Amino acid sequence: MSAFRLFLEKGYRDVSYTDLVAHTGMSKGAIYHHFSSKESLLHGVIEMLLSVAAQTNYDVLLVRVNSIDDFREMFVDLKKAQVNAILEIAGGKELKINKILFFAEAINESRQLLELVNKLSLAELEFMEKCFTRLCVNGSIEKRKSPQKLASTFFWMMQGIEIKFFFSGKNEFNNDLLDNYIECMNDFFDIL
């Protein structure tokens, strides 16, 4: 977590091993023992962040989805929990978007991290499909609507919101991002 906080504060490229030693309390040798390079350490940090999303218990959340309003509430709670977990790991450090974007670049350059991100995305997409299936079966959404297409459209709309947010220059990670999710979700259900 110390390395993540340091990367947020200074940016990955500007963090030196001297900085890492000072912030982690570990010797340079101890850091090298666990991580063969600064890039390897970054991969460890990203894996830790992605593990937050992997801990989501979708089965517990699915039980809550009995109406569109239930879905909205559940989805906001899910995103709040994910954002709050990241903020907790950040230890009160401001999440500067220009510093976070480097993580996306690092993920894109690592086959292992890309596979993990894809696995997590597929899990969330499958969960959304189950939610929309429930909403179609119980009549909250017309039965002729495809849960697969609804889930895919909703999922990618939310991904677009994250991209839009990252490039918007807004500073309040928690509230601004959640407001964007809610606005987009409301638009989605208005279109239905």
N, CA, C and O of each residue as an XYZ file, in Angstrom:
768
protein
N       0.821     -1.195      0.000
C       0.000      0.000      0.000
C       0.861      1.253      0.000
O       0.488      2.265     -0.593
N       2.010      1.189      0.662
C       2.898      2.351      0.681
C       3.353      2.713     -0.723
O       3.435      3.889     -1.074
N       3.651      1.689     -1.527
C       4.089      1.950     -2.899
C       2.964      2.585     -3.705
O       3.204      3.524     -4.465
N       1.739      2.086     -3.550
C       0.594      2.660     -4.262
C       0.440      4.133     -3.895
O       0.270      4.979     -4.773
N       0.499      4.434     -2.626
C       0.357      5.822     -2.176
C       1.473      6.700     -2.737
O       1.245      7.850     -3.112
N       2.660      6.151     -2.788
C       3.785      6.896     -3.346
C       3.604      7.125     -4.847
O       3.890      8.213     -5.347
N       3.131      6.106     -5.566
C       2.867      6.263     -6.998
C       1.802      7.326     -7.233
O       1.890      8.094     -8.191
N       0.795      7.374     -6.364
C      -0.243      8.399     -6.499
C       0.309      9.790     -6.233
O      -0.063     10.756     -6.898
N       1.185      9.879     -5.272
C       1.736     11.178     -4.875
C       2.699     11.733     -5.908
O       2.609     12.901     -6.288
N       3.630     10.887     -6.367
C       4.694     11.378     -7.243
C       4.539     10.957     -8.698
O       5.132     11.557     -9.594
N       3.739      9.924     -8.923
C       3.669      9.346    -10.263
C       4.702      8.242    -10.382
O       5.802      8.350     -9.841
N       4.347      7.185    -11.091
C       5.216      6.006    -11.190
C       6.619      6.365    -11.674
O       7.612      5.955    -11.074
N       6.694      7.117    -12.738
C       8.000      7.408    -13.339
C       8.920      8.207    -12.417
O      10.143      8.111    -12.525
N       8.335      8.995    -11.511
C       9.140      9.844    -10.641
C       9.488      9.203     -9.299
O      10.144      9.828     -8.466
N       9.055      7.967     -9.086
C       9.373      7.267     -7.842
C      10.705      6.538     -8.018
O      10.895      5.775     -8.964
N      11.618      6.792     -7.085
C      12.927      6.132     -7.118
C      12.968      5.033     -6.058
O      12.092      4.957     -5.197
N      13.986      4.192     -6.128
C      14.147      3.176     -5.083
C      14.422      3.833     -3.735
O      14.028      3.298     -2.699
N      15.078      4.961     -3.732
C      15.303      5.704     -2.490
C      13.959      6.105     -1.885
O      13.763      5.996     -0.674
N      13.033      6.570     -2.729
C      11.684      6.915     -2.255
C      10.986      5.684     -1.681
O      10.355      5.749     -0.626
N      11.108      4.564     -2.392
C      10.451      3.342     -1.936
C      11.003      2.879     -0.588
O      10.245      2.464      0.288
N      12.321      2.950     -0.427
C      12.940      2.574      0.846
C      12.424      3.479      1.963
O      12.091      3.004      3.049
N      12.358      4.777      1.695
C      11.913      5.736      2.715
C      10.441      5.529      3.096
O      10.082      5.658      4.266
N       9.600      5.212      2.126
C       8.157      5.089      2.391
C       7.726      3.715      2.899
O       6.742      3.604      3.631
N       8.453      2.676      2.515
C       8.038      1.336      2.920
C       8.730      0.864      4.196
O       8.236     -0.030      4.883
N       9.871      1.468      4.507
C      10.627      1.015      5.668
C      11.438     -0.238      5.378
O      12.084     -0.788      6.270
N      11.402     -0.683      4.132
C      12.176     -1.860      3.732
C      13.502     -1.410      3.141
O      13.622     -0.293      2.637
N      14.486     -2.281      3.205
C      15.765     -1.967      2.559
C      15.618     -2.178      1.057
O      14.682     -2.829      0.592
N      16.559     -1.617      0.314
C      16.545     -1.796     -1.136
C      16.649     -3.284     -1.479
O      15.986     -3.762     -2.400
N      17.482     -4.007     -0.736
C      17.638     -5.446     -0.955
C      16.348     -6.211     -0.694
O      16.009     -7.139     -1.430
N      15.629     -5.819      0.356
C      14.362     -6.485      0.676
C      13.327     -6.233     -0.421
O      12.556     -7.123     -0.779
N      13.323     -5.021     -0.944
C      12.392     -4.716     -2.040
C      12.740     -5.566     -3.260
O      11.858     -6.146     -3.894
N      14.048     -5.637     -3.587
C      14.464     -6.451     -4.730
C      14.185     -7.940     -4.499
O      13.940     -8.684     -5.448
N      14.225     -8.364     -3.246
C      13.944     -9.772     -2.937
C      12.504    -10.120     -3.322
O      12.244    -11.209     -3.834
N      11.578     -9.207     -3.080
C      10.166     -9.451     -3.373
C       9.770     -9.037     -4.792
O       8.875     -9.632     -5.392
N      10.434     -8.028     -5.315
C      10.094     -7.495     -6.642
C      11.385     -7.293     -7.421
O      12.268     -6.555     -6.984
N      11.496     -7.939     -8.561
C      12.738     -7.900     -9.339
C      13.007     -6.537     -9.970
O      14.138     -6.240    -10.355
N      11.971     -5.711    -10.075
C      12.124     -4.390    -10.680
C      10.998     -3.477    -10.189
O      10.044     -3.927     -9.555
N      11.130     -2.206    -10.494
C      10.058     -1.271    -10.138
C       8.791     -1.627    -10.905
O       7.686     -1.472    -10.384
N       8.941     -2.099    -12.127
C       7.786     -2.532    -12.921
C       7.094     -3.723    -12.262
O       5.866     -3.800    -12.238
N       7.877     -4.638    -11.734
C       7.319     -5.786    -11.023
C       6.543     -5.325     -9.787
O       5.484     -5.870     -9.476
N       7.069     -4.329     -9.092
C       6.371     -3.757     -7.942
C       5.057     -3.118     -8.383
O       4.031     -3.280     -7.722
N       5.090     -2.393     -9.498
C       3.874     -1.785    -10.033
C       2.838     -2.861    -10.349
O       1.654     -2.688    -10.059
N       3.274     -3.958    -10.937
C       2.348     -5.063    -11.230
C       1.729     -5.591     -9.943
O       0.538     -5.901     -9.907
N       2.528     -5.694     -8.892
C       2.003     -6.140     -7.604
C       0.959     -5.179     -7.058
O      -0.061     -5.602     -6.514
N       1.218     -3.889     -7.204
C       0.269     -2.872     -6.750
C      -1.034     -2.974     -7.541
O      -2.121     -2.933     -6.965
N      -0.921     -3.108     -8.856
C      -2.115     -3.198     -9.703
C      -2.898     -4.472     -9.383
O      -4.127     -4.446     -9.318
N      -2.196     -5.576     -9.184
C      -2.878     -6.823     -8.818
C      -3.635     -6.648     -7.499
O      -4.743     -7.160     -7.342
N      -3.032     -5.922     -6.554
C      -3.697     -5.667     -5.278
C      -4.978     -4.861     -5.502
O      -6.015     -5.169     -4.915
N      -4.908     -3.838     -6.344
C      -6.089     -3.021     -6.630
C      -7.172     -3.836     -7.327
O      -8.354     -3.715     -7.006
N      -6.768     -4.655     -8.271
C      -7.742     -5.476     -8.994
C      -8.354     -6.537     -8.085
O      -9.489     -6.964     -8.298
N      -7.609     -6.956     -7.083
C      -8.156     -7.953     -6.154
C      -9.335     -7.384     -5.368
O     -10.192     -8.138     -4.908
N      -9.384     -6.071     -5.212
C     -10.526     -5.436     -4.549
C     -11.800     -5.743     -5.325
O     -12.819     -6.119     -4.746
N     -11.728     -5.577     -6.638
C     -12.894     -5.868     -7.476
C     -13.211     -7.358     -7.472
O     -14.378     -7.742     -7.545
N     -12.190     -8.197     -7.387
C     -12.401     -9.644     -7.412
C     -13.106    -10.140     -6.154
O     -13.659    -11.240     -6.157
N     -13.098     -9.367     -5.098
C     -13.723     -9.782     -3.844
C     -15.238     -9.555     -3.831
O     -15.910     -9.920     -2.866
N     -15.767     -8.968     -4.873
C     -17.199     -8.691     -4.937
C     -17.984     -9.997     -4.941
O     -17.723    -10.887     -5.749
N     -18.942    -10.101     -4.035
C     -19.803    -11.279     -3.971
C     -21.078    -10.977     -4.760
O     -22.050    -10.447     -4.222
N     -21.049    -11.322     -6.032
C     -22.167    -11.001     -6.914
C     -23.444    -11.751     -6.540
O     -24.546    -11.247     -6.761
N     -23.305    -12.947     -5.978
C     -24.512    -13.709     -5.602
C     -25.324    -12.977     -4.538
O     -26.554    -12.963     -4.588
N     -24.636    -12.373     -3.578
C     -25.328    -11.611     -2.529
C     -26.014    -10.392     -3.134
O     -27.134    -10.053     -2.753
N     -25.351     -9.740     -4.067
C     -25.923     -8.554     -4.701
C     -27.121     -8.908     -5.586
O     -28.102     -8.167     -5.640
N     -27.031    -10.032     -6.267
C     -28.100    -10.429     -7.191
C     -29.438    -10.603     -6.471
O     -30.487    -10.268     -7.022
N     -29.406    -11.113     -5.268
C     -30.634    -11.339     -4.491
C     -31.379    -10.025     -4.257
O     -32.599    -10.021     -4.091
N     -30.656     -8.929     -4.244
C     -31.271     -7.614     -3.999
C     -32.044     -7.079     -5.193
O     -32.824     -6.138     -5.046
N     -31.845     -7.658     -6.373
C     -32.396     -7.100     -7.607
C     -33.771     -7.693     -7.898
O     -33.891     -8.772     -8.478
N     -34.804     -6.964     -7.480
C     -36.178     -7.387     -7.741
C     -36.965     -6.347     -8.532
O     -38.100     -6.601     -8.937
N     -36.376     -5.194     -8.751
C     -37.017     -4.132     -9.524
C     -35.910     -3.240    -10.076
O     -34.750     -3.355     -9.680
N     -36.277     -2.363    -10.980
C     -35.294     -1.426    -11.533
C     -34.729     -0.542    -10.421
O     -33.527     -0.280    -10.388
N     -35.588     -0.085     -9.515
C     -35.090      0.732     -8.398
C     -34.115     -0.046     -7.526
O     -33.118      0.510     -7.067
N     -34.394     -1.333     -7.292
C     -33.465     -2.180     -6.536
C     -32.123     -2.278     -7.257
O     -31.061     -2.200     -6.638
N     -32.194     -2.453     -8.594
C     -30.967     -2.546     -9.382
C     -30.148     -1.264     -9.239
O     -28.939     -1.308     -9.015
N     -30.825     -0.125     -9.372
C     -30.128      1.157     -9.257
C     -29.433      1.278     -7.904
O     -28.263      1.653     -7.823
N     -30.161      0.958     -6.858
C     -29.596      1.069     -5.506
C     -28.409      0.121     -5.331
O     -27.370      0.497     -4.789
N     -28.585     -1.110     -5.799
C     -27.514     -2.096     -5.686
C     -26.285     -1.655     -6.463
O     -25.164     -1.770     -5.968
N     -26.487     -1.147     -7.681
C     -25.350     -0.752     -8.512
C     -24.593      0.416     -7.877
O     -23.362      0.421     -7.864
N     -25.311      1.390     -7.359
C     -24.654      2.520     -6.688
C     -23.884      2.021     -5.469
O     -22.753      2.446     -5.233
N     -24.482      1.131     -4.700
C     -23.789      0.567     -3.533
C     -22.524     -0.183     -3.948
O     -21.487     -0.077     -3.294
N     -22.621     -0.940     -5.040
C     -21.465     -1.683     -5.550
C     -20.338     -0.728     -5.921
O     -19.193     -0.928     -5.518
N     -20.661      0.305     -6.686
C     -19.635      1.249     -7.118
C     -19.077      2.053     -5.941
O     -17.881      2.337     -5.897
N     -19.934      2.417     -4.995
C     -19.449      3.107     -3.787
C     -18.442      2.234     -3.049
O     -17.392      2.712     -2.620
N     -18.766      0.957     -2.903
C     -17.874      0.039     -2.196
C     -16.536     -0.085     -2.925
O     -15.482     -0.102     -2.290
N     -16.575     -0.172     -4.252
C     -15.332     -0.277     -5.013
C     -14.501      0.993     -4.902
O     -13.292      0.934     -4.681
N     -15.150      2.136     -5.053
C     -14.440      3.417     -4.954
C     -13.886      3.604     -3.543
O     -12.736      4.012     -3.379
N     -14.689      3.312     -2.529
C     -14.235      3.480     -1.152
C     -13.076      2.554     -0.815
O     -12.182      2.930     -0.056
N     -13.084      1.350     -1.370
C     -11.972      0.422     -1.142
C     -10.680      0.985     -1.729
O      -9.619      0.888     -1.112
N     -10.773      1.566     -2.910
C      -9.587      2.170     -3.529
C      -9.127      3.378     -2.720
O      -7.930      3.561     -2.498
N     -10.074      4.200     -2.280
C      -9.718      5.366     -1.463
C      -9.072      4.942     -0.152
O      -8.143      5.593      0.327
N      -9.560      3.855      0.427
C      -8.972      3.351      1.672
C      -7.537      2.888      1.442
O      -6.642      3.182      2.235
N      -7.333      2.165      0.353
C      -5.975      1.716      0.018
C      -5.066      2.923     -0.218
O      -3.883      2.897      0.124
N      -5.633      3.980     -0.807
C      -4.857      5.187     -1.087
C      -4.496      5.932      0.193
O      -3.629      6.806      0.177
N      -5.147      5.598      1.290
C      -4.791      6.189      2.573
C      -4.973      7.684      2.646
O      -4.167      8.384      3.260
N      -6.021      8.177      2.029
C      -6.289      9.608      2.092
C      -5.556     10.426      1.047
O      -5.745     11.639      0.968
N      -4.732      9.790      0.253
C      -4.038     10.516     -0.818
C      -5.051     10.891     -1.893
O      -5.958     10.122     -2.211
N      -4.877     12.079     -2.438
C      -5.755     12.511     -3.522
C      -5.497     11.639     -4.744
O      -4.348     11.397     -5.113
N      -6.565     11.175     -5.363
C      -6.428     10.357     -6.558
C      -6.358     11.269     -7.774
O      -7.383     11.692     -8.308
N      -5.161     11.559     -8.194
C      -4.952     12.440     -9.341
C      -5.046     11.597    -10.606
O      -4.337     10.606    -10.779
N      -5.934     12.021    -11.468
C      -6.222     11.231    -12.662
C      -4.981     11.018    -13.518
O      -4.787      9.927    -14.053
N      -4.142     12.031    -13.656
C      -2.952     11.862    -14.484
C      -2.020     10.802    -13.899
O      -1.271     10.162    -14.638
N      -2.057     10.612    -12.590
C      -1.245      9.563    -11.966
C      -1.911      8.195    -12.141
O      -1.219      7.192    -12.315
N      -3.229      8.147    -12.096
C      -3.963      6.887    -12.233
C      -3.877      6.362    -13.666
O      -3.817      5.151    -13.879
N      -3.872      7.260    -14.643
C      -3.852      6.823    -16.040
C      -2.629      5.981    -16.365
O      -2.669      5.144    -17.266
N      -1.533      6.202    -15.629
C      -0.354      5.386    -15.883
C      -0.637      3.921    -15.599
O      -0.074      3.042    -16.251
N      -1.515      3.647    -14.618
C      -1.847      2.261    -14.311
C      -2.489      1.590    -15.523
O      -2.233      0.417    -15.794
N      -3.318      2.328    -16.249
C      -3.951      1.770    -17.452
C      -2.885      1.404    -18.483
O      -2.966      0.357    -19.126
N      -1.895      2.267    -18.634
C      -0.804      1.990    -19.574
C      -0.040      0.736    -19.151
O       0.286     -0.108    -19.986
N       0.241      0.617    -17.865
C       0.973     -0.551    -17.363
C       0.169     -1.831    -17.559
O       0.728     -2.868    -17.916
N      -1.137     -1.761    -17.327
C      -1.991     -2.933    -17.523
C      -1.965     -3.348    -18.986
O      -1.878     -4.536    -19.298
N      -2.041     -2.378    -19.878
C      -2.061     -2.662    -21.310
C      -0.775     -3.327    -21.787
O      -0.777     -4.042    -22.789
N       0.314     -3.091    -21.076
C       1.609     -3.649    -21.483
C       1.889     -5.023    -20.868
O       2.916     -5.634    -21.163
N       0.997     -5.503    -20.029
C       1.220     -6.779    -19.354
C       0.118     -7.768    -19.707
O      -1.053     -7.537    -19.407
N       0.491     -8.848    -20.331
C      -0.489     -9.878    -20.708
C      -1.193    -10.430    -19.464
O      -2.405    -10.645    -19.480
N      -0.441    -10.654    -18.399
C      -1.010    -11.207    -17.164
C      -2.039    -10.249    -16.566
O      -3.113    -10.681    -16.149
N      -1.725     -8.960    -16.518
C      -2.665     -7.995    -15.963
C      -3.878     -7.816    -16.879
O      -5.003     -7.666    -16.402
N      -3.647     -7.833    -18.182
C      -4.766     -7.744    -19.125
C      -5.728     -8.913    -18.944
O      -6.946     -8.734    -18.969
N      -5.178    -10.103    -18.762
C      -6.025    -11.272    -18.543
C      -6.833    -11.135    -17.257
O      -8.002    -11.520    -17.214
N      -6.220    -10.589    -16.211
C      -6.927    -10.389    -14.950
C      -8.042     -9.359    -15.114
O      -9.152     -9.563    -14.623
N      -7.752     -8.255    -15.802
C      -8.774     -7.235    -16.046
C      -9.912     -7.813    -16.876
O     -11.083     -7.565    -16.586
N      -9.577     -8.580    -17.901
C     -10.609     -9.204    -18.734
C     -11.463    -10.182    -17.927
O     -12.681    -10.231    -18.099
N     -10.833    -10.952    -17.056
C     -11.566    -11.896    -16.212
C     -12.542    -11.143    -15.296
O     -13.693    -11.552    -15.142
N     -12.084    -10.059    -14.697
C     -12.950     -9.267    -13.818
C     -14.079     -8.606    -14.608
O     -15.215     -8.541    -14.138
N     -13.765     -8.122    -15.796
C     -14.793     -7.502    -16.638
C     -15.852     -8.520    -17.038
O     -17.046     -8.220    -17.010
N     -15.424     -9.712    -17.407
C     -16.382    -10.765    -17.765
C     -17.262    -11.154    -16.584
O     -18.454    -11.413    -16.752
N     -16.677    -11.197    -15.390
C     -17.469    -11.527    -14.196
C     -18.534    -10.466    -13.958
O     -19.679    -10.789    -13.645
N     -18.154     -9.189    -14.108
C     -19.132     -8.119    -13.910
C     -20.190     -8.144    -15.013
O     -21.369     -7.914    -14.744
N     -19.785     -8.417    -16.228
C     -20.728     -8.494    -17.343
C     -21.710     -9.650    -17.151
O     -22.907     -9.489    -17.388
N     -21.221    -10.799    -16.730
C     -22.103    -11.945    -16.461
C     -23.075    -11.620    -15.326
O     -24.242    -12.007    -15.374
N     -22.596    -10.918    -14.319
C     -23.464    -10.509    -13.218
C     -24.565     -9.583    -13.730
O     -25.730     -9.742    -13.364
N     -24.203     -8.618    -14.576
C     -25.202     -7.697    -15.131
C     -26.248     -8.472    -15.940
O     -27.438     -8.163    -15.885
N     -25.795     -9.474    -16.684
C     -26.738    -10.280    -17.465
C     -27.725    -11.003    -16.541
O     -28.917    -11.075    -16.841
N     -27.236    -11.530    -15.432
C     -28.127    -12.187    -14.462
C     -29.123    -11.181    -13.883
O     -30.296    -11.502    -13.691
N     -28.655     -9.975    -13.610
C     -29.556     -8.936    -13.091
C     -30.660     -8.626    -14.099
O     -31.835     -8.569    -13.738
N     -30.283     -8.427    -15.351
C     -31.275     -8.090    -16.372
C     -32.197     -9.279    -16.667
O     -33.362     -9.080    -17.012
N     -31.701    -10.488    -16.538
C     -32.562    -11.664    -16.682
C     -33.621    -11.647    -15.591
O     -34.798    -11.881    -15.865
N     -33.214    -11.374    -14.359
C     -34.182    -11.291    -13.247
C     -35.233    -10.218    -13.518
O     -36.423    -10.423    -13.278
N     -34.775     -9.068    -14.022
C     -35.700     -7.962    -14.276
C     -36.659     -8.283    -15.421
O     -37.803     -7.829    -15.417
N     -36.204     -9.054    -16.390
C     -37.099     -9.471    -17.482
C     -38.090    -10.526    -16.999
O     -39.276    -10.463    -17.326
N     -37.612    -11.487    -16.230
C     -38.470    -12.568    -15.738
C     -39.569    -12.018    -14.827
O     -40.713    -12.468    -14.895
N     -39.228    -11.046    -13.974
C     -40.243    -10.534    -13.039
C     -41.097     -9.412    -13.633
O     -41.961     -8.859    -12.952
N     -40.851     -9.079    -14.907
C     -41.690     -8.099    -15.590
C     -41.280     -6.650    -15.401
O     -41.974     -5.756    -15.886
N     -40.173     -6.385    -14.710
C     -39.701     -5.007    -14.543
C     -39.223     -4.430    -15.879
O     -39.295     -3.225    -16.117
N     -38.738     -5.317    -16.732
C     -38.316     -4.960    -18.093
C     -39.061     -5.903    -19.030
O     -39.286     -7.066    -18.693
N     -39.442     -5.410    -20.199
C     -40.162     -6.245    -21.163
C     -39.411     -7.546    -21.429
O     -38.194     -7.552    -21.617
N     -40.153     -8.634    -21.441
C     -39.547     -9.959    -21.624
C     -38.892    -10.116    -22.986
O     -37.986    -10.933    -23.148
N     -39.336     -9.351    -23.957
C     -38.761     -9.494    -25.301
C     -37.370     -8.858    -25.403
O     -36.673     -9.046    -26.400
N     -36.968     -8.109    -24.377
C     -35.629     -7.508    -24.369
C     -34.595     -8.585    -24.074
O     -34.836     -9.482    -23.266
N     -33.462     -8.496    -24.721
C     -32.389     -9.469    -24.528
C     -31.540     -9.084    -23.310
O     -30.900     -8.033    -23.313
N     -31.530     -9.933    -22.263
C     -30.683     -9.626    -21.098
C     -29.200     -9.497    -21.465
O     -28.477     -8.693    -20.877
N     -28.758    -10.293    -22.438
C     -27.363    -10.217    -22.864
C     -27.050     -8.852    -23.473
O     -26.032     -8.239    -23.153
N     -27.933     -8.384    -24.350
C     -27.698     -7.088    -24.990
C     -27.840     -5.947    -23.991
O     -27.078     -4.981    -24.036
N     -28.812     -6.057    -23.090
C     -28.968     -5.028    -22.058
C     -27.720     -4.959    -21.181
O     -27.209     -3.877    -20.892
N     -27.240     -6.124    -20.763
C     -26.056     -6.170    -19.903
C     -24.840     -5.591    -20.613
O     -24.093     -4.801    -20.036
N     -24.647     -5.983    -21.852
C     -23.500     -5.491    -22.616
C     -23.584     -3.980    -22.816
O     -22.595     -3.272    -22.630
N     -24.746     -3.492    -23.188
C     -24.922     -2.052    -23.397
C     -24.693     -1.283    -22.106
O     -23.983     -0.278    -22.095
N     -25.293     -1.754    -21.018
C     -25.132     -1.092    -19.726
C     -23.668     -1.105    -19.286
O     -23.133     -0.081    -18.863
N     -23.035     -2.255    -19.387
C     -21.636     -2.401    -18.978
C     -20.743     -1.416    -19.729
O     -19.933     -0.716    -19.122
N     -20.898     -1.368    -21.057
C     -20.025     -0.499    -21.842
C     -20.366      0.977    -21.659
O     -19.494      1.836    -21.784
N     -21.624      1.273    -21.365
C     -21.961      2.661    -21.022
C     -21.216      3.073    -19.752
O     -20.694      4.185    -19.671
N     -21.166      2.189    -18.772
C     -20.477      2.506    -17.514
C     -18.971      2.624    -17.737
O     -18.310      3.459    -17.120
N     -18.434      1.786    -18.622
C     -17.009      1.911    -18.946
C     -16.738      3.269    -19.584
O     -15.735      3.922    -19.296
N     -17.656      3.678    -20.457
C     -17.527      4.998    -21.083
C     -17.575      6.123    -20.066
O     -16.875      7.126    -20.211
N     -18.396      5.964    -19.040
C     -18.476      6.968    -17.973
C     -17.138      7.080    -17.267
O     -16.693      8.181    -16.945
N     -16.494      5.943    -17.024
C     -15.188      5.977    -16.366
C     -14.162      6.697    -17.240
O     -13.379      7.507    -16.745
N     -14.171      6.405    -18.517
C     -13.234      7.075    -19.432
C     -13.536      8.569    -19.479
O     -12.627      9.395    -19.391
N     -14.808      8.909    -19.618
C     -15.208     10.328    -19.629
C     -14.747     11.022    -18.350
O     -14.225     12.136    -18.390
N     -14.942     10.356    -17.225
C     -14.553     10.941    -15.943
C     -13.050     11.165    -15.883
O     -12.598     12.228    -15.457
N     -12.270     10.176    -16.307
C     -10.826     10.292    -16.225
C     -10.291     11.468    -17.032
O      -9.268     12.053    -16.677
N     -10.978     11.813    -18.113
C     -10.502     12.904    -18.946
C     -11.242     14.214    -18.698
O     -10.990     15.202    -19.387
N     -12.145     14.236    -17.729
C     -12.943     15.442    -17.469
C     -12.211     16.495    -16.647
O     -12.566     17.674    -16.673
N     -11.186     16.059    -15.918
C     -10.469     17.000    -15.062
C     -11.157     17.237    -13.730
O     -10.722     18.094    -12.962
N     -12.218     16.500    -13.438
C     -12.889     16.659    -12.145
C     -11.992     16.096    -11.059
O     -11.234     15.153    -11.285
N     -12.088     16.687     -9.881
C     -11.174     16.317     -8.811
C     -11.766     15.390     -7.770
O     -11.028     14.655     -7.113
N     -13.066     15.404     -7.605
C     -13.702     14.630     -6.537
C     -14.006     13.229     -7.043
O     -15.092     12.961     -7.558
N     -13.035     12.342     -6.891
C     -13.126     10.984     -7.425
C     -14.397     10.293     -6.974
O     -15.123      9.727     -7.791
N     -14.667     10.334     -5.696
C     -15.801      9.605     -5.141
C     -17.133     10.170     -5.624
O     -17.889      9.472     -6.299
N     -17.427     11.414     -5.292
C     -18.740     11.982     -5.604
C     -18.952     12.231     -7.093
O     -20.013     11.902     -7.624
N     -17.976     12.797     -7.766
C     -18.137     13.094     -9.185
C     -18.339     11.826    -10.015
O     -19.198     11.782    -10.895
N     -17.546     10.805     -9.729
C     -17.682      9.564    -10.490
C     -19.029      8.916    -10.210
O     -19.698      8.455    -11.135
N     -19.429      8.876     -8.959
C     -20.733      8.283     -8.626
C     -21.875      9.067     -9.262
O     -22.840      8.475     -9.746
N     -21.772     10.391     -9.264
C     -22.799     11.209     -9.922
C     -22.891     10.879    -11.404
O     -23.984     10.816    -11.966
N     -21.740     10.667    -12.036
C     -21.722     10.300    -13.453
C     -22.356      8.929    -13.678
O     -23.110      8.744    -14.633
N     -22.056      7.971    -12.809
C     -22.687      6.647    -12.911
C     -24.206      6.770    -12.820
O     -24.936      6.208    -13.637
N     -24.669      7.508    -11.821
C     -26.113      7.634    -11.587
C     -26.796      8.301    -12.779
O     -27.847      7.845    -13.229
N     -26.205      9.374    -13.287
C     -26.787     10.073    -14.435
C     -26.887      9.149    -15.643
O     -27.920      9.110    -16.312
N     -25.832      8.412    -15.923
C     -25.830      7.502    -17.071
C     -26.822      6.365    -16.866
O     -27.520      5.975    -17.802
N     -26.889      5.831    -15.649
C     -27.825      4.749    -15.360
C     -29.260      5.226    -15.535
O     -30.091      4.502    -16.085
N     -29.556      6.426    -15.076
C     -30.900      6.979    -15.258
C     -31.229      7.141    -16.735
O     -32.343      6.839    -17.162
N     -30.263      7.615    -17.514
C     -30.463      7.736    -18.964
C     -30.740      6.376    -19.590
O     -31.624      6.245    -20.437
N     -29.986      5.368    -19.172
C     -30.161      4.013    -19.703
C     -31.593      3.523    -19.476
O     -32.245      3.028    -20.396
N     -32.068      3.668    -18.246
C     -33.420      3.165    -17.946
C     -34.497      4.054    -18.560
O     -35.588      3.568    -18.857
N     -34.226      5.329    -18.757
C     -35.178      6.191    -19.459
C     -35.341      5.735    -20.916
O     -36.442      5.770    -21.466
N     -34.256      5.319    -21.517
C     -34.300      4.854    -22.906
C     -35.120      3.564    -23.018
O     -35.833      3.357    -24.000
N     -35.011      2.698    -21.998
C     -35.778      1.441    -22.023
C     -37.262      1.750    -22.017
O     -38.083      0.833    -22.035
